[in-house]
Amino acid sequence: MAATLITLANPKSWPAISNALMHPAVRLQLIAYGLLLVAIGYRALQGDSLLYVFDFLPLLLVVPAMIAFQALDKSAWLNRLFTMALTGSFVGLAVVLFQYFILGDGRPAGIENSPIHYSILALTIGFVAMGGFFVRPDLRGAPFLLGPVLGITTALMTGTRASLPSLLMLSIAAVLLFVVFGRVKLRQLAIGIFAVSIVGGVAIAITLGLETDAMRAVAGLDRAFRAVMGDTQADTSMAYRLEQYRAFLPAFLDAPVFGQGWHNQLTAAYPFLSPFGQAGYDREGWGYIHNEALSMTLGMGILGLCAYIMIYAAPILGLWHMKTAPQFAARAYGVTIILVGIFAGGLTDVLFMVELPKTFLIFMTIAFLAVGSEQANAREAR
């Protein structure tokens, strides 16, 4: 918020603001915020707090972020982004190892974070780091392939099952992107997957050998399947989520346009929960439906759903806008992996209820779109 206000208040930045507002990704994010503002404003007239608009202020950071990253007009910064992601993966693993061995925390969660959010961010950043191979497709780029291994190990250390959808979808997305952009042939890909599997298997074995709650994450697949089949004793966490999903539709139909209120989701859904679900709410006091799209739709109605779609569509539109830019494959990889990681994490949780995932999504997608783009635009103008 401070960065946005300072940027808007400085007359010297106004030409840069005008330039940033011309970018389609920026415009779409601002439209998304406008829709959320309308929904929250309407609910404020019904007695909700207007202060909930601050929950989505990171969307406004798209303007100062675009200005700041466009100033980094050398294409070398693209490689530095992947290097920072790899460094972040090492740091992320170091933090959970410190918390486990030194602090004795059985489920490390980073600093001021939750195990779920930390694991999803660690996986996403780890897979982003692998994109450095697009910039350096030789032995110098080999260290970037460690990113996913570091991310997977970190996620296992947190002992959360919520990272499993992210791991699956990120793996599929990374393989497809490497094949589509021709960085590897199928034979090379098979060898690479085999090598990464060996290293990853060793990392997983070591992690499980530490007797952390990592086994909880691994066992999550079987429990989730049994919960979907109706066995509420298999995994109460998954069973509670299914209860919330079932209660979503009737609660949504009560207020389809502007929603029930961003922080009134479970209050509105409570009458439609089964006795099992109501008992869970009475004990746990959930604040939201554990699915990003359903949460924003129930909380802010159709306007919230449209905003949710726009938040993810904006970076994709930005990529389309600069499809002729240098190192497009590296940019597309970085943006796509970030979107897939955060989207997958939101399938069974709500990352937009806290600031870090939203800020990460906005800043990092803009970074991959903007760094070196002014240099590319200048060449096109000439």
N, C-alpha and C positions, 0 to 999 in steps of 0.2 A: 504494500500500500504506500509506504514512504517513497519507494522508488518511482511509483506511478505519479504521485503528487509532485515530487521534485522535478520529474521530467516535464510534466504539464506546466509547471510554474515558471520554468526557465525559458524566456523568449528565444534564446539562442538555439534551443532544441526544437522549436516549432517547425522549421523546414524539415528536420529529420522525422518529426512526428507525422507530418503530411506525407512524406515518402513511405513511412511504415504503414500508414493507413491505406495505401494503395495496394498493399499485398493482400491477396485473397484469403490467406490463412488468418491474418490478423482481423480482417473484416468479419469473417465467419465466427471467430471466437468472441468478438464483441457483440455480435448479434445473439449468440448463445447466452451471454451474460444478460443482455437486455430481456430475453424471454424469461430467464430466472428472476430478474428484478420485477417483472410484471406479476409473475405468479406469487412471489413472496410479498410484494406490495399489496396484492389483493387479499392474501391471507392476513396481512397486518390489519386490514380494515375489519376483519372478522375477529380480531383479538390476539393474533399471533404477534411475535416480536419482529419489527422491521430490521433488527440487527442481524437477522439471519442472512441478509445480503452480503455480509462480510465473510460468510463461509466460502463464497466463490470469488473473492477478490483476486486470487491468483490468476483468474482468466484475464483480468485487466493488465496483468504484468506482461501480457503478450506485446504491448507497445514498447515499453522500455527494453524488453528482451530483444525485440527485433532491432531496435536502434543500436543497442550495445553490441550484438553479434555481427551486425552488418559492418560495424567499424573494424572488425577483425577480417580485413579484406584479403588476406593472403591464404591461398589454398592449403598451406601447410597446417593451418589451424584445424583442418578436418582430421588430419592424422593425430593431432594433439587431443582431439575429443576422444578418439578411441584409446589413446594412451592414458588419458585421465580415467576412462571407464575401467581399463585393466588395473590401474593403480587403485581405484576405488574397490575393485573386487578383492584385491589383496588386503586392503584395509578392513573391508567388511568382514572377511574371514578372521583377521587378526583380532577384531573386536569381540566376536563371539567366542573365540578360543580363550581370550583373556577373561571374559565373563564366566566361562565354564571352569577353567582351571584355577584362576586366581580368586574370583568372587564366589565360586561354588554355585552358580546359577544353572539349574538343570535344563532350563529352556531360555537360552540367551535371546535378547530382543534388541540389541543395539542400545543406543542412547535415546531416551525419551521416545521409545517406539514400542510397537507390539510385535510378538513373534510372527504373526501373519503378515503384517505390512513389511517387516524387515526382510522376511524370506522372499517375498514377491519382488521387492526392489533389488535384492541381492541377485536373484536369478536374472532379472531383466538387465541389470547393469553388466552381469557376466556375459550374457549373450550379445549385448551391444559391443562389448570389447572385442569379440571375435570378428567384428566388421573391419578391424584394422587390417585384416588380410586382403580386403578389397583395395586398400591403398598400397600395401606392400605384399603382393602375391608371390613372395619368395621366402627364403629362410629367415630374412629379417622380420617377416610377419608371423613366423611360427609362434612366438610367445603369446600373441593375441588369442591363439587357439586354447590357451589355458583358461580364458575367461569363464566359459560355461562350467568347467570342472570346479573352479573356485566358487561360482555361484551355487552350484548344486550342493557342494559340501557345506556351505554356509546355511542353505535352506534346510538341509538335514539336521544341522546342529540346533536349529530353532525348534525342531520337533513338531512342526505344524503340517497338517494334511492339506491345508488350503493352497499350498504351493504346487500341488500335483497338477491341477489343470494348467497352470502357467508353464510348468516344465514340459508338459506334453505339447502344448500349442507353440511354445517358443522353439522347441526342437524341430517340429514340422516346418514352421515358418523359416527358420535358419537354413534348413536343407533346401527348401524350395527356392529361396532367394539366391543361394550359392549356385544352384543349377540354372535358374532362369537367367542370371546375369553372367553365366559362363565362366565363373571363376574356377570351377572344377568340372571335370568330366566324371561320369558315373563310376569309372574304375577308381579314379583318385578319391572320389567321395567315399566309396566303400572302404578304401584303405584308411582314410581319415577317420571315419566313424569307428572302425575297428580299433585304431590307436587311441582315440578319445575314450572309447568304451573301456579299454584296459585301464587307462589312467583314472577314469571316473569310477570304475569298479573298485580299484585300490582305495580311492578316497572314501567311497561309501563304506567299504569294509572297515577302514580305520575309524570312521565316524561311528559306525555301529559298535565297534569294539570299545569305544569310550563309555558305553553303557549310558548314553544320554537318552533323551526321549525321541531320538531319531527313528527307532523302531515304530513309534506311534505314527510317524509320517508314512513309513513303508506299509504298515498294516492298514492304512486308510483306504486303499483301493477295495479290499475285501469288505470292510465295514460299510463303505459307501454303497456298494452294490447291494448288500443285504438290507440297508436302510431303505433304498429305493424300492425294494421288493416288499416292504412293509414291516420288516423286523425292527421295531423301535428300540429294542434292547441292544441291537448290534452297534449302533453309534447314535447316541442321543443328540449329538451336535448336528449330524446330518438330518436326523428325524425332525428336529426343531426347525431346521431350514425348510424342509418340505412342508411343514405346517404353515410357515410364513408364506410360502409360495402359493399354497392353496387358498389362504385367506386374502391374498392380494386382490384378485379380481372383484369380489363383491365389495371390498373396501374402496377400490378404485372407482367403481361405478357410482358410488355415492357422491363423488366430486371429480368428474373426469377431466375438466378443463384446467382448473387451477390447483387441483390436488387437495390433500388433507392437511398439508403443512409439513415442511421439511423435517421438523422434529416431533411430529404427531403421528408418524407412520404406524407404530405398533398400537398406539391408543385407538386409532381408527380400525385397525385389523383385529383387535382383541375379541370383539363379539363373534367374529367368524372363525376363531381358532377352536380346535377341539379341546375338551377338558385337559388332555395331555399337553397341548400347546399352551393353554392358559396357565397351567401349573408351572410350565417352564418359564413363561414370562414373569409370573409372580416371583419366581426364585431368582431369575437372571436379570430381569429388568432391561431387556434389549432396547436399543434406541432406534433401530432401523431394520427394514427388511434386508436380509443378507444376500442381496443381489443388486448390483449397481443400477442396472436399467430399471428394475422393478421399484427400487427405492426412490429414484428420482421421479418416476412416473406416479407413484402413489403420493409422494410428498408434494410434487408440483404439477401434477396432471399431465395433459398432453403437451403443455409448454415445457415441462421438465423433460419429457421423452425427446422432444425435438431438440432441446438444448444438449442432451446427452449425445444424440446422433451428430450434432454439429461439432461438438468438442473433438470427436474422433475424425470427423470428415475434414475438418480444417487443415490438419497437416497433410492429408492425402491430396486435397485440393492444391496445397502449396507445392507438393511434389510435381503435380501435373503442370503447374504454372512454370516450373523451371526444369522441365524434362530434357532440355538441351544444355543444361549447365554442366561444367566439367565435373568429373567424378560423381556423376549422377547415381551410379550403382551404389557407391558408398553411402551417399545421402539417403537413398531409398532404403537401404538395409537398416541404417540407424533409426530412421523414423518408424519404419514398419515394426521393428523389434520392440521399440518402446510402446507403440500402440498395442501390439499383441500382448506384451507382458502385463500392462496395466488393465487391459480389457479382460484377460483371462483371470487376473486376480479379483476382478469385480464380479465374476460369475458366482462366487460363494461368499463374498464379503463386500463391504462398501469402503472403497479407498478414498472417495471424494468427501467423506465426512471429516477427514483430517487434512492438514495443509500440505504435508510433505509429498504425497503422491501427486496431488494436483500441480504443485509447483514444479516437481520433477517432469511431469508430462509436458507442461507448457514450455519450460525453459529448454529442455533438451531437444524437443522436436523443432523449436524455433532455431536452436543452435545449429542443428544439421541442415536446416533450410537456409540459414542466413550467412554462415561463415563463408567468405570468399565469393558470395553472390554479387556484391557490388563490383568486384573485379571482373566477374563474368559479364555483368550488364554493361560495363564500360567497353569490353571487347566487342559485344554485340552492337553497341552504339556506333563504334568506329567502322 
